[in-house]
Amino acid sequence: MRIVQVASECHPFVKTGGLADAVQGLSAALAARGHEVRVVLPAFRGALPDGARRLGTLAVAGAGRTWEATIWEAAPFWCEADTFPSPLPQRGRRWGKAPPSSCDEERSSLSEQTCRVWFVAIPPLYDRDGSPYFDRDGRAWWDNGERFAVFSRAAAMLALGLGPGAIAGWRAAVVHGHDWHAGLTSAFLRLGAEKEGIAVPRTVFTIHNAAFQGWFPYSLFRALDLPDRWWDFRFLEAWGELNFLKAGVTLSDVVTTVSNGYAQELLAGKGDYGLQGALAQRAAEKAFLGIVNGIDPVAWNPLRDSHLASPIVPGRGFTAAKRSNRAALLARYGLGDTLEGNRALLVGFVGRLSEQKGVDWLLAALPETFERTPMRVVLLGSGDPLLERQAQTLAARYPQRLLVTIGYDESLAHLIYGGCDLFVMPSRFEPCGLAQLYAMRYGAVPVVRAVGGLRDTVIDESLGASANGFLFTGDGPQALGAALLRAFHCWRDRPRRWRTLVKNAMEGDYSWASRVAAYEALYRSEGGERGGET
């Protein structure tokens, strides 16, 4: 099956968050199952790899003007780089060609053409100093609406076989858009197919985070020459503005989000940011569902992770490996393995420092937690400047207990997962969450708030033999503190039960290979009504 993935990010070319990992992981898993996959990305500064092949140019209509887009093609690489806009290594393992691990996680052997990345290069729109979405001062680019409308239109042209040179006539059976940046793709597919007199490919649209929707004024709707019939609350209009995310929801065949728990929350009006009505309509059409994201079992393989001091495997040798990695992690901060002569429970956090992630609750809960338990916390991340300062202030107050690194360090992240006993994610909302999956694979038991994908992937310790972590349902630092205390007592007083939690966590299958069949079913299905009008 010919499948086009349309997104603003894909690891390792462009990454600011989990979207890049999800697009890369799904694309690689589909390619490994024999599908012909193309990933379409904007050519942001630093994204285009050495050796990319120039295919030709497209004339792409924008907001009252036409842009010349150069289309480049590259093989998708594995590499170690993870953060935008750091320089990316230009050599690595191609998707689908990684060596099999000792956990029998083989990928199929792929031809050179099974998966490719197409870059849409329009330097005035995408080759800018800053991030993909913001300038260096953290302000959204003033023309983001046109930037991503043009990108979506170009992606639609490529999927319809209107690409240049060698790819002219290559037509997709399925087009899968991701988040608001690709929200207009289904709209442009309809318009383009109607103009060319060809069938519209099947369209799937995934919401990775409903908090980001792409709101723009009516003037952009007019400038993009979109049909008047779509300026309607049933389609693209929301509160008098053009809403890119809503466009993807209403005009695609099927809409997904990244966990069943998050889907139910959105339908209940929790964190939907005005999308509840549109999603309820799609659900009534049997065209909205949740599918939990997977992780890459090669990049996140505790048996073969070069960032770890020792490989980790459940059962015999686990304790020694954890001790080795814990010692290496604490040595990064100039500390030994004991706290006042005793072994301390080591807790990790890796993620964005934001209220959404519950970091304010975590910082508020720690002083009392430190008073009641011999616990250490390692925190890695960046985000809200106020929370960054609060974390550093608290670390200065508890220099032996709270170890803070502001920023992102891929090697340190892996070592936190591999060295910590416990991993905390007290999110206010969490569409899917990947960090808890990484943590479990590396033998760190998760303590998470029972929301979204966290609720879907973590089974509370009280729920019997299949449990793999700790869930809490309340709001605020007290609820989090109680959950941490519960986990501490299990670790200290019930070692056999703790070993069971670790074993269950490590042996879970969190790979994309276990998720991809659900997407294949959607791609092939005739169920669900085509969103909006036909």
N, C-alpha and C positions, 0 to 999 in steps of 0.2 A: 504494500500500500504506500502511495506517495503522500507524505505528511509534512506540512510546513508548521513550524513553531515560530510564533511572532512574539518577541519580547524585547524589552530595553536592556536586559542583562542576561548573560550566560557565562558561567565560569569556564575557562579562566580569562576570557577576553575582557569582560566588564563585570565587576561585582561591587555592589554596595551593601548587599544583604542576602537573605535566604532565597530570594527570587532567582538569583543566578545559579545557585546550587540545584534548585528544583527544575529549572529549565534544562540544565546540563544533564542532571540525573535521569529525567524522563526521556530526553532525546537519546541518550546513550542506551537506555534500556530498550527503547523501541528499535533502535538500530541493531541491537544485539539479537532481536527477534526477527530480523530480516527485512524490516521496513525501510523504505527509501526516505530518509529524513533530511529536511533542510531547516536550518535555524536562521531566521532573519533578524539582524541586529543593526542598530545605528552605528556608524563608524565614529564613535566618540574618540577623543584624543587618546592615543596610546593603545587603542583596542585592536587596530589592524596589525596582524602578525607579519613578520618577515616571510617572504615566499608566497604571499597571497597573489592570486591570479586575477588580473583585470579582465572582466567579461564584456564591458561596454557601458553605455550610458542610457539612461531613461529620462524622458521629460515628464516631470511629476508636478501636477497642479497643486498650488498651495493656496494661501489666503489672498486671492486677487493677483497672483503672479505664478509663473512657472519656474521650477527649479530644475537644474540639470544634476541628476544623481548618477554617480559612477558606482557600478556594482562590482564588488570584489568577491572572490570565492576563496575559501581556505579550508583545509582539513581541520577538524576539531582536535585540539591537543589536550592532553593531561599536563598539568604543571603545578608547581608548588605555590605560585602567587595567588593571593586571595583578596587583596584589597585594592580598590580603585583609588587613586590613579597611579599606583606604584608601577614601575616598569615590569613587564611580564617576560619570563623566559620564553624563548621562541622554539624550544625543542622539548619533546616529551613523548609520552606514550599516546598513541591515537586512541580515541574512544573505541572500546570494543576489543582492543588488542593488549590489554593489561595481562600480566601473567596470572594464572589461577592461584588463589591462596590455598592454604592448607585446610581451610574451611569449605573447600569444594565450591567456591563462588566463582566459577569460570564464566567468562564472557564468550559469546560466539565469535568465531573468526569472521572478520568483515572485509569486504572489498573496499578499495579506496573510495568508491562512490556511494557507499551505504549511507554515510552521514557527512554532510558538508555544511559550512556556515556561509551565508551570503550577507555581506556588509553593504549597507546603503550609505554611501559617502557623499555628503553635501557639506563641505567645510564651513560655510557661513552658519549653518545650523548646528552642527555637531562637533566640529573641531575647535573646542573652546577651553580656555583655562578655567578649571574648576571641576565640579563633579558633573555627572550626566544631567542633573536636575537643578543644581544650584551654582551660583557664582562663588568666588572665594570668600565672600562675606556672608554666605549662608542664605542669600536671597534667591528665591525661585527665578529662573530665567524668565524675563518679561514675555518672551514669545514661545513659551513651552507649548501653548495650544497649537500653534502652527507647526512647531518642530515635530510633535508627535502625530499630528494629523497627516503631515507629509510622509512621515515614516510609515504610518498605517496604509496610506494610499499606495506607496511604493511596494510594500509587502503584498498587498492585494494584487497588484499588477504582476508581480513575480509568480504568485500562486496561480494566477489565471493563464500562465503561459505567455505573458507579454514581456518577458525579460529579454535582455539583449544577447546577441552572439550565440554562443554554444548552448545556452539554456532556453532560447526561444522555443516555444512549443511545449516545454516541460510544464505539465499542469497537475496541480495537487488534487487528490481525492478528499483530503481533510485539511482544514486550516484551524490551528489551535492558538488563540490569542491569550496573552497573560497580562492581567492588571490594566489600569486605565491607559497606560501608554500605547497599548494595542487595541484600545476600546473601539475605535472607529474602523477597524479592519473589516468586520462583518458588513458594515454599511458600504464600504467601498467595493467589497466583493460583489455585493448585490448590484450596485450601479455599474460596475465594470462588466459583469456577466451579461447584464441586460443590454449594454451597449454593443458587446461583441456577439450577442446572440448565442451564448453558450450556457451550460448548466452552472449553477452556483455550487462550489464544493461544500461538503458538509462542514459546519462550523461549530467549534467548541470554544468556550470562553471561561477562563479560570480567574476567580477572585482570590488573590493572595492576602489582601488586607483591605477591607471595606472602608477603612479610615481615610484612604487616599483615593480620590475619585476623579480628579481632573475637571475642575469647574472653570468655565470660561464664558465670556459674555455672548449675548445674542449676535453681536456684530461679527464674531468669528464664524458662527453658523452661516450667516449670510455670505461672508467672504469665501467660505469653502464651497459655496454653491450646492449645498445639500437640499434635498427636496422639501418643499414647504410642508408636506404631509408628515414629516418627521418632527416638526416643531410642535410637539404634543406631549402631554405628561405620560402617555403610554409608550413613548419612544425616547427621544433624546433630551427633551426639555425637563428641567427640574428646578422649581422655584425661580423661574424666569431666566435660567442660565442653561448653557450647553454642558451636559454631564457626560464625559467620555466613558466612565465606568458603566453608567446606565445604558449607553449605546450598546456596549458589549452584552449586557444582560438581556436587553429587549430584542436585539436583532440577530442573536446567535441561535443555532438549533438547540444546543444544550449548554447549560451553565453549571460549572462546578465550583466548589471551594475546597480548601485544603484539609478539611476534616469534617466528619459528620457532626461532631459536637459544635463546631463553628457554624455549620449550616443551620442547625437547630436554633442557635443563638440569634443568628441574623433573622430567621423567620419569626422569632419571638420579639424582635425589635430591640435586641441587646447589641449595641455597637454597630447598628446597621447604617447609621448616618443618613437616614432618609430613604434607604433602599428597600425597606420591608415590603411595601406594597408591590413593587416590581418583582421582587423575589418570590413573594407569595403567589403571584400570577404564574410565574414560571414553574413553581412547585405544583400548582394545580394542573398544569400541562404535563406533569411528570418530566420536567426538563430542568430540574435543579437538584443537585445532590452533592454530598461531600465525599472526597477520597483523600485519605491521609497521605501526605508526602512520604517519600522514602529517603534513604541516604545512600551514598555511594560506598559499597562494602569494600572497595579496593582502596580508595583514599582514606577511609576510616576503618582500618584493619589493625586491631591491637596486636596481632601476631607479627605484622611486618611494618610497623610504624617507625620510621627512622627518627622521629622526634622523641621517642620514649627511651628511657635508660634500659628498660627490659621489656620484652614482649609479654603480653598478658593473655592467659588462657584460663577459663574456669576450671576448678578442681585443683589437682596437685600442682603446686608451683605458683598458684594465684597469690597467696599471702606474700611470698618472697618477692614476686614481681611488683606487687603493689608497694611493698616497703621500699624497694629500689627506686621506683618512680616517685614516690612521696619524698624520699631523701633528695633526689635530684631537683624536684620542684622547690622544696624548702631551701636548698642550697642556693637557688637563684636569688633568694632574699637574705642570704647570709645566716640562715637559721638551721638548727639541728632538728632531729626528728622528735624530740621530747619537749614537753612544756612543763617546767618545774619538776622535772624528773619523771613525768608520766606521759604515756602515749596520748596524744590529743586527737579527737575526731577532726578530720580535715574536710572542710566544706568548700566547694567551688562555685563560682558564678562567672559565666562568659556571656557577654551580650551587650546590647545597647543600654546605656545608663539613662533610663527614662521612667516616667511614672507608669506608662503602659506595662513595662517589665516589672513593676513593683519594687524598684530599687529604693524608693523612698521608704517603703515599708521595711525592707531588709535592713537599711541603715538604722532605722528607729528601733528595730527589734534586737540589734546586736548587743548594746550595752547590758541589758538584762540577761541575755543569753550567755554572754561572757561571764557574768557574775554567777550563773547557776551551773555552768558546764565547762569542762576543759576542752573548748572547741576553738579551732582556728578557721578563718575564712580567707580564701584567695579570690580576689575580684579582678577581672580583666574586662575592660570595655571603655567606651567613650560615649558622649552624647550630651545631655543637658549640662551646661557649664555649672549650674548651681549644684547638681548632684555630684558632679566631678569634684567640686570643692568640698562638699560635705563628706564624701568618701575619704578624701585626703586628710581632712581635719580629724575624722574619726580614727584613721590609721595612725596619725600622730599621737592620738590619745592612747591607743592600744597597739603599740609597735610590734609586740610579740604575737598579737592575736588577729589583726586585720592587715592583710598584705594586698596592696592596691597597685595595679598598673593601669594607667590611663592610656588608651590607644588600643591598637590591636597587634598581636604578635602570634602568628600562626603556630610556631613551634611551642610557645608557651601555652596556647590554647590546648593543643594535644596533650601536653604534659599535665595540665590541670585535670583534664578528663581521665588521664591515666594514673595520676597520683592521688586524687581525692577519694575519700570514702563516700561522700555525699555530694549531691549536686542540687542547687536550689534554683527554682524558677517560680517566684510568687506573682506571676503576671495578673494584671487586672483583666486583660483579655489576651488570648493567644490563638490566632487562626489555626496554626499547626504546631509550630515549634520543632526545631531540629536539634537544639542543644541537648534536650532530654534523651533523644535517641542516641546521639554520640556518647553521652555520659553512660547510658545503660550498656552500650556495646563495649565500653572500656571498664565496666565493673564499678561505676560510681552510682550508688542508689539515688534516685531522684526524690526530692521533696517539692511538690508542685501544687499550685492552686488548681482546683477542679473546674477548668474552663477550656473550651475549644478542643484543640488537638491534644492538650495535656491530659484531659479527661479520657480521651480516646486511646491513649497509648500507655498510661500508667495505671496499674491496678493496685489499690491500696492494700497495705499490709494486713488489714483486718479481714480481707476477703478470701482467705484460704490459701490453698497450695499453689495457685498461679500468680500470687502477688509478686510485684516487682518494685514497689516503692511506697511513697506516702503521699496521700492527697489531703488537702484541707479546703474547706468551703467558705470560711469567713472572710471578712474584709479587715485589712489593717495589720499593724505590727503584732498585736496580741495573738491573733489567729496564726500568723506565721511563726511566732515564737513558740506557741504550743506545739505546732507541727515539728519544728526543729527539736524540741525537747522530747517528743515522742520517738523520733528517729534516734536520738542520742541514747535513750534508755534501751531501745531494741539493740543497738550496736554494742552497748556496754554489758547489758544483763542477759541477752538472749542470743548468744553467738551462733547457735545452730540455726535459728530463724533468720538471722542476718545473712548467713551463708546461702540459705535458700533464696532470699531476695536477690542476692548478687548473681547466683546461678541463673535464675529466671530472667533477670535483666540482660545478662550477657547472651543467653541462648535465644532470645527473641529474634525474629526475622524482620528487620527494619529496612530491607533493601528495596530498591526500585523494582527489582525483578518480581517481588511479591505484590506490587501495586499495579504494574503495567497492564495486566490483563483487564482490569476494570476500565482503563482508558481505551484499550483495543475494542472492548464491547461497545463503548460509546461511539467510537469512530465508525464501527460497522452498523450500529443500530439504526433502524428506521423509526424507532420510538421517539416520542416527544415532538411537539409541533414546532415548526420553524418559528422562531421568535418574531413577534410583530406581524407584519404583513408578508405575504408570499410574493 
